Amino acid sequence: MLPVFSVLHVLLSAALVGLILMHSGRDAGMGGMGFTPQSQGGTHIVERNLTRVTIVVGVLFFLNTILLFRLLK
């Protein structure tokens, strides 16, 4: 079981790094590409969805870290 969660941890960490690098300031990254109309709040729909996906992957990474710690203990 440990190898499965170890591989999952590597995949989650790579995905998290990639997602975080996609975020950047107002005029760069996914939010600054301008291929989606702005919403009422001034942020792009793509940027909000990217934030949601990043949060979900971050929570999964955190839970997998706790699980690996418990398995190695």
ABEGO torsion letter per residue (X at the ends): XAAAAAAAAAAAAAAAAAAAAABBBAABEAAAAGABBBBAAGBBAAAAAAAAAAAAAAAAAAAAAAAAAAAAX
